[in-house]
Amino acid sequence: MKRPAFVLLVLAALFLAAALFGGDTHSRTSGGGDARTPVVAELFTSEGCSSCPPADLLLQKFDAQPIPGAQLIVLSEHVDYWNHIGWTDPYSSSAYSERQSAYGKRFQLDSVYTPQLVVDGSNEVVGSDSSQARKAFNQAVTAEKVPIRISAAILESNVVKAHVETGPLPARPGKADIVFVVALNHAESQVAGGENSGRRLTHVAVVRSLTKVGSIDAGQSFAQDVSVKIEKGIDPAELRVIAFLQEPGPGKILGASREKLSH
């Protein structure tokens, strides 16, 4: 038998989900009414890596939502460890390299590599391998997710502000971080050095800020205004915001949502 306390927790989660999402326990796609399970796909890539452009293009295809029942929330995280071979990736950051290294330890890899696709913090595949990526997506879409909602997302000067709400965290894992992400919808570079010299590269959902904005324990919810600084001069129409719940580590992603900015 289920314990009464657990039953009450489940009922509370469903009640809050109904309040947040009109009775739907899954996040919805940005422009449709059909319920889809959010699945976060993090691509670790670099403009200095000759194997990465096919993965960058594949991520753009995944952003078009080709997986039935899944809302793919794609993120392009440009690492900086390729910058020494003749081209400094303008979108790279040591923070994304460190995040990938943490995943490498989680997956017990001998070393990190690009392009690498991490799905819901639970599986990793070669970023240009469409077949393996789709297999990971189809597995991830069956998981129950904590509902998350982003509202009132705006850009003021160079500060992105939004309100983030989540449903209650289940008894397991017992603790989770709330991560808030700001990403460019589209980016391009004319590469002048390194392995991709002479190529014009395009990217989707290029992460410009990835910030832990809080944490919750089992049974708790999160409801808070958040704000992060980004570089100046960006049109809000060119941005998207993402929020997700993730086990510390980084570990498994337990829920996610994506929204456009209000103009």
matplotlib code that plots the C-alpha trace (Angstrom):
import matplotlib.pyplot as plt

x = [0.0, 1.0, 1.7, -1.0, 1.6, 2.8, -0.8, -1.3, 1.9, 0.8, -2.6, -1.0, 1.2, -1.7, -3.7, -0.9, -0.4, -4.0, -3.8, -0.6, -1.5, -5.3, -5.3, -2.4, 0.5, 2.9, 4.3, 2.9, 4.7, 5.1, 2.6, 0.2, -2.5, -1.3, 0.2, 3.9, 6.4, 9.4, 12.8, 16.0, 18.7, 22.0, 24.5, 28.1, 29.8, 32.5, 33.1, 36.7, 35.7, 35.4, 33.0, 30.5, 28.7, 26.7, 25.5, 24.7, 22.5, 20.9, 20.0, 18.2, 16.1, 15.3, 14.2, 11.5, 9.8, 10.0, 9.4, 5.7, 4.7, 7.9, 8.6, 12.3, 14.0, 17.3, 20.4, 23.6, 26.5, 29.7, 32.8, 36.1, 38.7, 38.9, 39.8, 43.6, 43.8, 43.3, 39.7, 38.1, 34.4, 32.5, 29.8, 32.1, 32.5, 34.5, 31.2, 29.9, 33.1, 32.8, 29.2, 30.2, 33.1, 30.6, 28.4, 31.5, 32.1, 28.4, 28.5, 32.0, 33.6, 37.3, 37.2, 34.7, 34.3, 32.5, 29.9, 28.1, 24.4, 23.1, 19.4, 17.5, 20.8, 20.3, 21.8, 24.6, 25.1, 27.3, 25.7, 25.6, 24.0, 20.3, 19.3, 20.8, 19.5, 15.9, 16.2, 17.1, 14.3, 11.8, 13.0, 12.9, 9.3, 7.9, 9.2, 6.8, 7.9, 7.3, 5.3, 7.1, 5.8, 7.6, 5.6, 6.2, 9.6, 11.0, 14.3, 15.1, 18.4, 20.6, 18.7, 16.3, 13.5, 10.8, 8.6, 9.2, 6.9, 7.1, 5.0, 6.0, 9.2, 8.6, 10.0, 12.7, 15.3, 14.4, 16.3, 16.6, 18.1, 16.1, 18.2, 17.3, 18.7, 18.8, 19.6, 19.8, 17.2, 19.8, 23.4, 25.9, 29.7, 32.1, 35.0, 38.4, 40.7, 41.0, 39.5, 36.4, 38.3, 36.4, 33.0, 29.9, 28.3, 24.8, 23.5, 20.2, 19.4, 22.9, 23.2, 24.3, 23.5, 22.9, 22.2, 21.1, 18.4, 17.2, 16.7, 13.9, 13.4, 10.9, 7.3, 8.4, 7.5, 9.3, 7.6, 9.9, 10.9, 14.3, 16.7, 20.0, 22.4, 23.3, 25.4, 24.0, 22.4, 20.3, 16.8, 14.4, 12.8, 16.0, 15.9, 14.2, 14.2, 14.2, 13.8, 14.4, 14.6, 17.7, 19.1, 22.3, 25.5, 24.3, 22.0, 18.6, 16.4, 12.9, 10.9, 11.4, 9.7, 10.6, 9.1, 9.6, 10.1, 7.3, 7.9]
y = [0.0, 3.6, 5.6, 8.2, 11.0, 10.0, 10.0, 13.5, 14.7, 13.4, 15.0, 18.3, 18.1, 17.4, 20.3, 22.8, 21.5, 22.1, 25.6, 26.5, 24.8, 24.5, 20.8, 19.7, 18.2, 18.6, 21.8, 22.9, 23.9, 27.6, 27.9, 25.0, 23.6, 20.0, 18.6, 17.6, 16.3, 18.7, 17.1, 19.2, 18.6, 20.2, 20.3, 20.9, 22.3, 24.6, 26.6, 25.4, 21.8, 20.4, 17.6, 20.1, 21.8, 18.7, 18.5, 22.2, 21.7, 18.6, 20.7, 23.2, 20.3, 19.1, 22.7, 22.3, 19.7, 16.5, 14.0, 13.1, 13.8, 15.7, 19.4, 19.5, 22.3, 22.6, 24.4, 25.1, 25.4, 26.4, 25.2, 27.1, 24.3, 24.5, 28.2, 27.6, 26.2, 29.4, 30.5, 31.9, 30.9, 34.2, 32.2, 30.1, 30.1, 28.2, 27.8, 25.5, 23.5, 23.1, 21.9, 19.4, 18.1, 17.6, 15.5, 13.6, 12.5, 11.6, 9.4, 8.0, 9.1, 8.9, 12.4, 15.0, 15.5, 17.6, 17.4, 15.8, 15.8, 15.3, 14.5, 15.5, 15.1, 11.4, 10.1, 11.3, 10.6, 11.9, 15.1, 14.4, 10.9, 11.5, 7.9, 7.7, 11.1, 10.1, 7.0, 9.1, 11.5, 8.7, 7.3, 10.7, 11.5, 8.7, 10.2, 12.1, 15.8, 18.4, 21.3, 24.6, 27.9, 31.0, 34.3, 38.0, 37.5, 40.9, 42.5, 45.8, 47.4, 44.3, 42.5, 39.6, 39.4, 36.7, 35.0, 31.2, 28.8, 25.0, 22.3, 20.4, 18.3, 14.6, 12.7, 11.4, 12.8, 15.0, 18.1, 20.0, 23.2, 25.7, 26.8, 29.8, 30.1, 33.0, 31.9, 33.5, 32.1, 32.2, 33.1, 33.0, 33.3, 33.7, 31.6, 33.0, 30.4, 26.9, 23.7, 25.5, 28.3, 29.9, 28.4, 30.3, 28.5, 28.8, 27.9, 27.7, 28.4, 29.6, 29.9, 33.4, 32.9, 29.7, 30.5, 28.6, 30.8, 28.6, 25.1, 23.2, 20.1, 17.4, 18.7, 22.3, 24.5, 27.5, 30.8, 33.7, 36.6, 36.1, 38.3, 37.8, 40.2, 39.6, 41.5, 44.8, 45.5, 42.4, 42.6, 40.8, 39.2, 37.3, 35.7, 32.8, 31.9, 28.4, 27.2, 23.7, 21.6, 19.5, 17.2, 18.6, 17.3, 18.2, 15.3, 14.3, 17.1, 16.8, 19.4, 22.3, 25.1, 27.6, 30.9, 33.9, 37.4, 39.9, 43.0]
z = [0.0, -0.6, 2.5, 3.3, 3.4, -0.1, -1.4, 0.1, -1.6, -5.0, -4.6, -3.7, -6.7, -9.0, -7.4, -7.9, -11.5, -12.2, -10.7, -12.7, -16.0, -16.2, -15.2, -17.5, -15.6, -18.6, -19.9, -23.2, -26.4, -27.0, -29.8, -29.4, -27.2, -27.3, -24.1, -24.5, -22.1, -21.8, -22.6, -22.2, -24.8, -24.0, -26.8, -25.8, -28.9, -30.2, -33.4, -33.1, -33.5, -37.1, -35.9, -34.4, -37.3, -38.2, -34.5, -34.6, -37.6, -36.0, -32.9, -35.2, -36.5, -33.0, -32.2, -34.8, -32.5, -34.6, -31.7, -31.0, -27.4, -26.6, -26.2, -26.9, -25.0, -26.8, -25.4, -27.2, -24.7, -26.2, -24.4, -24.3, -24.4, -28.2, -28.2, -28.2, -31.8, -33.8, -33.2, -30.1, -30.1, -29.3, -27.5, -25.4, -21.6, -19.1, -17.1, -19.9, -19.9, -16.2, -16.5, -19.1, -16.9, -14.1, -16.5, -17.5, -13.9, -13.6, -16.7, -15.7, -19.0, -19.5, -20.9, -22.2, -26.0, -28.5, -29.9, -26.9, -26.3, -22.8, -22.6, -19.4, -17.4, -17.6, -20.9, -23.2, -26.9, -29.7, -30.7, -34.4, -33.9, -34.8, -34.1, -30.6, -29.8, -30.8, -28.7, -25.7, -26.4, -26.6, -23.3, -21.6, -22.8, -20.7, -17.4, -15.1, -14.8, -12.2, -13.7, -14.2, -15.5, -16.6, -16.8, -17.2, -18.9, -20.1, -20.9, -19.2, -20.2, -20.0, -17.3, -18.1, -15.5, -15.1, -12.6, -12.2, -10.4, -9.9, -8.6, -5.4, -5.5, -5.0, -2.1, -4.3, -5.0, -2.1, -3.3, -6.6, -8.0, -10.0, -13.0, -15.1, -18.7, -21.2, -24.8, -28.2, -30.6, -33.5, -33.9, -36.8, -37.1, -40.0, -38.7, -39.6, -38.0, -36.5, -37.8, -39.3, -40.9, -43.8, -42.8, -41.8, -38.9, -37.5, -34.1, -32.2, -28.5, -27.7, -24.0, -22.8, -19.1, -17.0, -13.4, -10.3, -8.8, -5.9, -4.5, -2.9, -0.8, -1.0, -0.8, -1.4, -4.4, -5.9, -6.7, -7.2, -9.4, -10.9, -12.8, -14.7, -16.5, -20.1, -22.6, -23.8, -27.2, -27.7, -29.1, -26.8, -29.8, -30.3, -26.8, -25.1, -21.5, -19.9, -16.4, -15.2, -12.0, -11.7, -9.1, -7.7, -9.4, -12.1, -12.2, -13.6, -14.9, -13.2, -15.1, -17.6, -19.4, -22.2, -23.0, -25.3, -23.9, -23.8, -26.0]

ax = plt.figure().add_subplot(projection="3d")
ax.plot(x, y, z, "-o")
ax.set_aspect("equal")
plt.show()
